[in-house]
Amino acid sequence: PQSALRSTQTQNWLTGINRLWANQSATNETRLMDRILKKLGKAGATGMTVRDLCIGLRQTAKDVGESLTLLSKSGKVASITTAAINGRQVEVWTCV
């Protein structure tokens, strides 16, 4: 009985350590990139601007911009420059 209890406690402890390690191995940048991909996937073909992503994800433009650059280099997202209603050029990001 005691050895079974110790074995269960050890297994629970190892499970907790593995879960903690898995959470720490995913960096903030990786998590942000995953969140960006989900947002852009939901936006569909219309895409989203950096400002829209910043507001939706509650992140700074710098962090979102850096993540978009990395995602673009890996071929997961692309940007399209279009004219807005007011005539200004707007960069819209979409999933590839």
BATIKOL-764943 format. One record per atom (N, C-alpha, C): residue in one letter; atom name; x, y, z. Coordinates in pm, whole numbers. Example, Ala and Ser with C-alpha at 12.3 -4.5 7.8 and 13.67 -1.06 7.14 Angstrom:
<rs>
 r  a   east  north     up
 A  N   1319   -569    780
 A CA   1230   -450    780
 A  C   1320   -330    780
 S  N   1285   -225    708
 S CA   1367   -106    714
 S  C   1290      3    787
</rs>
This chain:
<rs>
 r  a   east  north     up
 P  N     81   -120      0
 P CA      0      0      0
 P  C     85    127      0
 Q  N    189    132     84
 Q CA    272    252     89
 Q  C    352    269    -39
 S  N    400    159    -95
 S CA    477    170   -219
 S  C    388    215   -335
 A  N    262    172   -335
 A CA    169    216   -438
 A  C    141    366   -423
 L  N    127    412   -299
 L CA    104    554   -274
 L  C    225    636   -318
 R  N    345    590   -285
 R CA    467    659   -326
 R  C    478    664   -478
 S  N    444    554   -541
 S CA    450    548   -687
 S  C    353    648   -750
 T  N    233    657   -695
 T CA    133    752   -745
 T  C    180    895   -722
 Q  N    235    923   -605
 Q CA    285   1057   -576
 Q  C    400   1094   -670
 T  N    488    999   -695
 T CA    600   1024   -785
 T  C    551   1052   -927
 Q  N    454    974   -972
 Q CA    398    994  -1105
 Q  C    330   1131  -1116
 N  N    256   1170  -1013
 N CA    193   1302  -1012
 N  C    297   1413  -1015
 W  N    405   1395   -940
 W CA    511   1494   -937
 W  C    577   1507  -1074
 L  N    606   1393  -1138
 L CA    668   1395  -1270
 L  C    575   1457  -1375
 T  N    447   1431  -1364
 T CA    350   1490  -1456
 T  C    349   1642  -1440
 G  N    352   1688  -1316
 G CA    355   1832  -1290
 G  C    482   1897  -1344
 I  N    596   1832  -1326
 I CA    723   1885  -1378
 I  C    719   1890  -1530
 N  N    667   1786  -1595
 N CA    659   1785  -1742
 N  C    567   1895  -1793
 R  N    457   1917  -1725
 R CA    363   2023  -1765
 R  C    429   2160  -1751
 L  N    500   2181  -1641
 L CA    570   2307  -1619
 L  C    676   2329  -1726
 W  N    753   2227  -1758
 W CA    856   2238  -1862
 W  C    794   2269  -1997
 A  N    684   2206  -2032
 A CA    618   2231  -2160
 A  C    569   2375  -2169
 N  N    513   2427  -2060
 N CA    466   2566  -2060
 N  C    581   2665  -2074
 Q  N    693   2636  -2013
 Q CA    807   2727  -2017
 Q  C    880   2721  -2150
 S  N    871   2606  -2219
 S CA    944   2592  -2345
 S  C    880   2676  -2456
 A  N    753   2706  -2444
 A CA    688   2794  -2541
 A  C    711   2938  -2497
 T  N    787   3012  -2574
 T CA    820   3149  -2537
 T  C    702   3241  -2562
 N  N    711   3360  -2507
 N CA    607   3459  -2529
 N  C    592   3491  -2678
 E  N    704   3495  -2750
 E CA    700   3524  -2893
 E  C    625   3414  -2968
 T  N    652   3290  -2932
 T CA    585   3178  -2997
 T  C    436   3182  -2970
 R  N    400   3211  -2847
 R CA    257   3219  -2814
 R  C    191   3334  -2889
 L  N    260   3448  -2900
 L CA    205   3562  -2973
 L  C    187   3527  -3121
 M  N    285   3459  -3179
 M CA    273   3420  -3319
 M  C    154   3325  -3340
 D  N    134   3233  -3248
 D CA     18   3144  -3256
 D  C   -112   3223  -3248
 R  N   -118   3320  -3158
 R CA   -238   3402  -3144
 R  C   -263   3486  -3269
 I  N   -156   3538  -3330
 I CA   -169   3615  -3453
 I  C   -225   3528  -3564
 L  N   -172   3407  -3578
 L CA   -220   3316  -3682
 L  C   -367   3283  -3663
 K  N   -410   3265  -3539
 K CA   -552   3238  -3513
 K  C   -639   3357  -3551
 K  N   -595   3477  -3513
 K CA   -671   3599  -3547
 K  C   -682   3617  -3698
 L  N   -568   3600  -3767
 L CA   -570   3617  -3912
 L  C   -652   3508  -3980
 G  N   -650   3389  -3923
 G CA   -731   3281  -3978
 G  C   -879   3312  -3967
 K  N   -920   3370  -3856
 K CA  -1060   3409  -3837
 K  C  -1099   3525  -3927
 A  N  -1003   3613  -3956
 A CA  -1032   3730  -4040
 A  C  -1055   3690  -4186
 G  N   -997   3578  -4226
 G CA  -1019   3531  -4363
 G  C   -942   3612  -4465
 A  N   -998   3621  -4585
 A CA   -930   3687  -4697
 A  C   -919   3838  -4680
 T  N  -1006   3897  -4597
 T CA   -999   4043  -4577
 T  C   -876   4082  -4498
 G  N   -826   3994  -4414
 G CA   -705   4021  -4337
 G  C   -726   4124  -4228
 M  N   -616   4165  -4167
 M CA   -619   4262  -4059
 M  C   -497   4353  -4068
 T  N   -512   4476  -4022
 T CA   -400   4568  -4013
 T  C   -325   4541  -3883
 V  N   -205   4596  -3873
 V CA   -128   4583  -3750
 V  C   -205   4644  -3634
 R  N   -269   4756  -3660
 R CA   -346   4823  -3555
 R  C   -459   4733  -3506
 D  N   -530   4669  -3599
 D CA   -638   4578  -3561
 D  C   -585   4463  -3476
 L  N   -470   4409  -3515
 L CA   -410   4299  -3439
 L  C   -368   4346  -3301
 C  N   -310   4464  -3293
 C CA   -267   4518  -3162
 C  C   -386   4532  -3068
 I  N   -494   4586  -3119
 I CA   -614   4604  -3037
 I  C   -672   4470  -2997
 G  N   -685   4379  -3093
 G CA   -745   4249  -3066
 G  C   -664   4162  -2974
 L  N   -532   4175  -2980
 L CA   -444   4091  -2899
 L  C   -392   4162  -2775
 R  N   -419   4293  -2766
 R CA   -369   4375  -2655
 R  C   -218   4366  -2643
 Q  N   -152   4392  -2757
 Q CA     -7   4388  -2764
 Q  C     43   4517  -2827
 T  N    172   4544  -2811
 T CA    229   4664  -2870
 T  C    254   4644  -3019
 A  N    260   4754  -3091
 A CA    287   4748  -3235
 A  C    424   4688  -3262
 K  N    520   4714  -3174
 K CA    654   4659  -3191
 K  C    651   4506  -3184
 D  N    586   4451  -3082
 D CA    580   4306  -3065
 D  C    505   4240  -3181
 V  N    392   4299  -3220
 V CA    314   4242  -3330
 V  C    393   4252  -3461
 G  N    460   4366  -3483
 G CA    539   4384  -3604
 G  C    653   4283  -3615
 E  N    723   4261  -3503
 E CA    833   4163  -3502
 E  C    782   4023  -3530
 S  N    669   3988  -3471
 S CA    611   3855  -3493
 S  C    564   3839  -3637
 L  N    504   3944  -3693
 L CA    459   3938  -3833
 L  C    578   3922  -3927
 T  N    689   3988  -3896
 T CA    809   3975  -3978
 T  C    859   3831  -3978
 L  N    864   3771  -3859
 L CA    908   3631  -3850
 L  C    812   3537  -3923
 L  N    682   3560  -3905
 L CA    583   3476  -3972
 L  C    590   3493  -4124
 S  N    618   3615  -4168
 S CA    630   3641  -4311
 S  C    751   3570  -4369
 K  N    864   3575  -4298
 K CA    985   3508  -4344
 K  C    967   3356  -4350
 S  N    883   3303  -4263
 S CA    858   3159  -4264
 S  C    748   3121  -4363
 G  N    689   3220  -4428
 G CA    590   3192  -4532
 G  C    450   3164  -4481
 K  N    421   3200  -4358
 K CA    289   3171  -4300
 K  C    191   3286  -4318
 V  N    242   3408  -4332
 V CA    156   3524  -4353
 V  C    213   3609  -4467
 A  N    128   3692  -4523
 A CA    171   3784  -4629
 A  C     99   3916  -4610
 S  N    162   4022  -4658
 S CA     98   4153  -4647
 S  C     59   4202  -4786
 I  N    -50   4275  -4790
 I CA   -101   4334  -4913
 I  C   -124   4482  -4884
 T  N    -76   4567  -4971
 T CA    -98   4710  -4954
 T  C   -214   4751  -5043
 T  N   -316   4809  -4981
 T CA   -434   4853  -5055
 T  C   -467   4996  -5017
 A  N   -555   5055  -5095
 A CA   -599   5191  -5066
 A  C   -722   5187  -4977
 A  N   -719   5266  -4871
 A CA   -833   5275  -4780
 A  C   -937   5370  -4840
 I  N  -1050   5381  -4776
 I CA  -1158   5468  -4823
 I  C  -1111   5612  -4834
 N  N  -1026   5653  -4741
 N CA   -978   5792  -4741
 N  C   -862   5814  -4839
 G  N   -823   5712  -4911
 G CA   -718   5724  -5011
 G  C   -578   5689  -4962
 R  N   -561   5672  -4834
 R CA   -431   5635  -4779
 R  C   -400   5489  -4808
 Q  N   -271   5458  -4813
 Q CA   -228   5320  -4832
 Q  C   -230   5247  -4698
 V  N   -288   5127  -4698
 V CA   -300   5048  -4576
 V  C   -240   4911  -4602
 E  N   -158   4865  -4506
 E CA    -99   4731  -4516
 E  C   -188   4633  -4439
 V  N   -237   4532  -4511
 V CA   -327   4433  -4452
 V  C   -253   4298  -4454
 W  N   -260   4226  -4342
 W CA   -194   4097  -4329
 W  C   -295   3985  -4337
 T  N   -258   3878  -4409
 T CA   -344   3760  -4423
 T  C   -262   3634  -4405
 C  N   -329   3526  -4373
 C CA   -263   3394  -4369
 C  C   -241   3346  -4512
 V  N   -131   3275  -4532
 V CA   -102   3221  -4666
 V  C   -158   3082  -4676
</rs>
